């Protein structure tokens, strides 16, 4: 029986993946500890959401520039510099905390800086993986990356809590720094990332024109553009549904039972982990675009099931089952991009694609909160013929309005996803 993945062929990638996973686990534990610390200082949800905004927006704003530089510059050097800046941020937090001088705004500023560096790290890492991995392993490698991300999401809160309990914030920050040095030295001394030969006229072209080439490439390759816009719509709907509104839905349905919310969120992480294992082991499919649309439809089935149930066990089962196809979808989508975009342009096109498909996420989160708090939840408390019909299926207490949102988003997501199967243009991505 042949090995699923050749260790010899993927030696450099596996070293990079393993070391970066260790570093990302350390960073995730620090993020978890800082969230707890900020909440202890402020005691407000907005202080936590502002931290998320600081971590998210700079990456979007600078992604086009970063993608161009990732194509032009040495990928290894970019990743090393980004890692150094991340370590510097952790050192600053450690020093300020040790001197009892750490303030919440310090963490916001540091997160903005780290998000800025992440804008460069992501496209450089994406291209580096394409250079280190043979094409036949693209889907399975996507599964491995999803596996590590899922494992981190499960382990970071548990390990972070243990370290906080036994050693405090200082121990968490020191562990983060140790994990960084492990990843940094492995990348520096043991991993060689091949360079891409660039045409001289491309290297010397105006920087602004080079930044826009990612958009131009997608515009000229209609199938890639359409699948990117499809994911943008899916991201918007997902934030209106259980991906963005699961916390208020569960807390509203259970009278603020945080233990049930923790169970559902754990089911999500376990679903991601199971999906990652399946993707890593399964044989790559020929028609990847078809898999993307079918699995996306299955993801939205979870919204429908959760909306129609009042039982936490059903919410957990639906969360687990719907996030398995989410991983399969993402791995195949990433493989499509790697296979159909030239290596010398992957940084720019990846950045353009990422910006387009993620720009709808803040809008979905914002609109979801507005609709839930000021439109649908209040509507479900007012006696009317439509409210009586909806309450028969979704109840009439707290969370019933969000349940209506889940159901509507689920049905719309399923229809949009399955309708793409009949479009012949996506055959170009098979």
N, C-alpha and C positions, 0 to 999 in steps of 0.2 A: 504493500500500500504506500502510495506516494505521500510525502509530507504535504500538508495543506500549504505551508509557507516554507520556502527554502531559507534556512538560517544563513547559508553562505551568501546567497544573492542579496539578502536584506540586512546583512550585518551592520552596515553603517546606519541604516534607518532605525533598526531595532535599538542600537546604542543611543541614537538621538531621541527616539520615542521614550525609551525607558528613563533616561536621565531627565528629560523635560517633564515627564510625568511626576517624578520625585519632586522637582522644583515647583511644579504647579500645585502639588499637594501641600507643600509648605506655604505657598502663597494663599491658597484657599483657606488654610487654617488661620493665617493671619487676618484675612478678610472677615472670617467668621468671628474671631476674637474682637476685632475692631468694631464690628456691628454691635456686638454686645456692649462694648465699652461706650460707644456713642449713645446707645439707648439708655444706658445707666446715667449718662451725663445730661441728656436732653429729655428722655422719656416721651418722645413723639415719633409717630410714623414718618412724618415729613422729613425728619433729620436723616432717616434711613433711605428714603426715596431720593433725597438730594445727593446722597453718596452714590447711588446707582446712576443718576444723571451725570455726575462728575466722571464716572467710570465709562460712560457710554458715548456721550456726544462728541468729545474731542476725536475719538477714533473715527467717527463718521465724517467729521469736517475735514480731516487731513488724509483720508484714505486715498484720494486721487493722487495727491502729491507723493504719498508713501509708496503707492504701487509703481509709479514711474521710477522712483529711486531704487526700488527693489529690483526692477529689471536692469537698471544701469549699473548698480553697485554690486560689490561682493556680498552675496547672501549671508555667508558666515560672519562677516564683519558686522553687518546690520544686526544679526541675532545676538552677537556678543555684546555690542553696544547697548542694545535694548535690555539685555539681562543685567548689565552693569548699572544702568539707570534704575532698574527695579530694585536691585540690591541697595543702591544708594538711598532710595526712598525708605526701605525697611530700616537701614541704619539710622536715618534721621528720626524716624518714629521711636526707635529703641533709645536713642540718646535723649530725646525730649521726654519720653516716658520715665526713664531712669532718673532724670532731673526734676520730675514732677512738674514739667513745664508743657506737657502735651495738651493741646486744645483741639476742639472739634474742627475748627477751620483749617488747622494744619493738615489734617487728614484729607479734607476736601481738596486742598491745593496739591497735595502729593498724588491723590488719585487722578487729578487732571493731568499731571505730568506723566504718570504711568500710562494713562489712556492714550496720550499723545505718542509715547514710545510704542505702545501696542499697535498703533496704526501702521508702524513700520515693521514690527515683528511678524504680524499675521501674514502679509503678502510674501515676505521673505521666507517664512517657514513653509508656506504653501508651495512656492516654487522649489525650495530645497527638497521637499518631499518628492515632488515630481522628478527631480534630477536623481534622487537616490533610489527610487523604486521602479522596477520594470513595469511596463504598462499592464501586463497580465495580472499584477497584484493590486491595482489601484483600488478596487472595491473592497478587498480584504483589509488593506491598509486603512481604509476609511473606517472599517469595523473596529480595528485595533485602536484607532484614535478615539472613536466613540466609547469604546470599552474603558479606556483610561479616564475619559471625562466623566463617565457614569460612576466609576469606582471612586473618583475624587469627590464627587457630589455626595456619596454615601459616607466615605471615611472622614472627610474634613470636619463636619460638625462633631462627630464622635471623638476623634482624636483631639480636636481643638478644645472640646469641653474637658477632656481628661487632663490635658496640659494646663489649662486654666485653673482647674481644681487643685492640681498638685504643685504647680510651679508659678502660676500667674502669667501675666502678659509677657514678661521678660523671657520666660522659657519658650513661649510660642514664637516670639520674634527671633530668638537665637536658632531655633530649629528651622525656621524659614531661611535664615542666612546659611546654615549648614547645607540645606537642600540646594540652595542656589550655587554654592561653590562646587558641589558635586556635579551639577549639570554644566556649569561654566567650564570646568577643567576637562570634562569629557568632550565637550564640543570643541574646545581649543586644541587639544592634543591628540584626540583619537578619531575625529570625524573629518573627512575630506569631502567637501561639497564641490562637484564639478562646476567649472565655469562655462558660460554660454558665449559662443562667438557672436558678436554683434557686427552688423554691417556698419561701415564707417559713417555713411550718410545718415543712418538711423541714430547713431550715437551723438552726432553733431546737430541734429535737428533742434528747433526751438523747444524749450522746456515745456511751455504751455501747450504746444501742439502735441508733445509726447504725452502729457497728462490726459489729454482728451482722446487719445488713441484707443483707450479701453472702451469708451462709449462708442466710438466710431466702429470698432471691431464688432461689438454687439449689434449695432445698427445694421451693419452689412451682413451679418449672419442671423437671419430672421428667427430661425429656430431657437438659437441660444438666447436671443433677446426675449422671445415670447415665454420661454420657460423661466427666465429670470423674473419677468413681470408676473407670471403665474405665481411664483413663490412669494413675491411681494404682496399679492392679494391674499395668499394663504396666511402669511405672517400677520396681516391686518386682522383677518377673521379669527386667527388663533388667539390673539390678544383680547378680542372681544369675547372669546370662549374660555375654555378651561385652562388654557395656557397662561392667560393673564388674569382671570377672575376666579380661579379656584379657591383662593383664600376667603374672599367675602362670601362665596357660595357656601362653602362648608361651614364657616363660622356662623353665617346667618341661619342655615338649616339646623344647626346643632346647639344654638344658643351659646355661641362663643366657646365651643369645646376645642381647645387647642390640641388636645391629644388626638382627636379624630383627624384634624388637619395634618398633624405630623404623620399619621398612618397613611393618609392619601399621598402626601408628598414623598414618603418612603416608597410607596407603590410605584410612583412615577420614576424614581431613581432605579428601582429594581427592573422596571420595564425597559429603561434605557440600557441597563447592564445586559439583560437577556437579549435584547435586539442586537447589541454589539457582538455578543458571542455568536449569534446566528449569522450575522453578516460575515464575520471572520471565517466561519466554517463553510458557508454555502458556496457553491460554484457560481462564479460571475455569470450573469444573464446576458443575452445578446441584446434584447430590446430594453435598454435601461430607462428610456423615457416612459415607456408603458408601465414599468414597475413604479416609477415616481408617482404617476397619477393614481394608480390603484392603491398604493400604500397610503397616499394622502387622503383618499376617500375613507379608508379604514380608520385613520386618525380621527376624522370627524364623527365617525360612528360613536366613539367614546363620549363626545359631547351629548349626543342624543340619549344614550343610555343613562348617563349621569343625571340629565335633566328630568327624566321620567321616574327616578327612584328617590326614596327617602332613606335608604339603607346605606350606612357607611361601608359595609362590606361590598356592596355593588359598586360604589364609587371607587373603591380600591381596585377591584377587579377590572373595571373599565379603564382606570388610569394605567394599570399595568399593561393591559392588552393593547391599548391604543398607542402607547409610546414605543412598543416593539416595532411596528411598521414605520414610526417616525424615524428611527435610526436607519432602517433599511432604505427609506426614501432619501435621507441625507447622504448616505454613503454612495448611492447610485448617482445622485445629482453631482456630487463632487467628482466622481469618476468620469461623468459626461464632460465636465469642464476640463479636467486634466487631459482627456483624450482628444478634444476638439479645439483646444487652444494651443498655438505654438509656444514652446518653452520660453522663447525670448520675449513673449508678450503676456505671460501668465500673471505677472505681478500687476500690470495695469488692468487687464481684463478682470482678474479676480477682484481687484479693488472696486472697479466700476460695478461689477455684478453684486458685490457685497453691499455697496452703498445703495443701489437701487432696491434690492430685496429687503434691506433692513430699515430703510427710511420710513416705512409704514408702521413699524413697531411702536414708536412713541405716540403716533396718532391713534393707533388701536388702543393702547393703554389709557390715553387721555379720554378718548371718546367712550370707552367701556365704563370708566368711572362715572362720567357725566350721565350716561344713559341709565346706569344702575341706580345712582343716588337720586336723580332728579326726574326721571321719566318712567322707567318700567317698574321699579320697586314701588314708587308711590301709586302708580296706576293699579297695581295688584291689591292695593288696600281700599280702593274706591269701588263701591257696589255699582256694577253695570252689567249688561248682558254679555259683553265680551269677557269681562273679568270673571263672570261665573263659569263660562265655558273653559277659559284657561285654568281657573283654579281647580276644575275637575281633574285635570291632568298634572298640574304643577303645584297645587296647594295655594294657600293665600297668606302664609306667614312670611317671616323674614327669609330672604333667599329665593322666594318664588319668582320674583321678577328676573333675577339672574338665571334661574332655571329656564325661563322663557327665552332669554338671550342664548343660552347654551343650545337649546333645541333649534332655534332659528339659524344660528351660525352653523350648527352641525348639518342641517339639511342643505343649506346653501353651499357649504364646503363640499359635501358629497356630490351635489349636482355639478358644480364647477369642475371638480376633479375628474369625474367620469366623462364629462362632455369633451375633455381634451383628448380622450382616446380616439375620437372620430376625426381628429384633425390630421390630415396626411403630412403636414409640414414637419411634424415631429419624427417622421421616419428618418430624417437626416441625422438624428441623434442616436439611432439604433447602433 
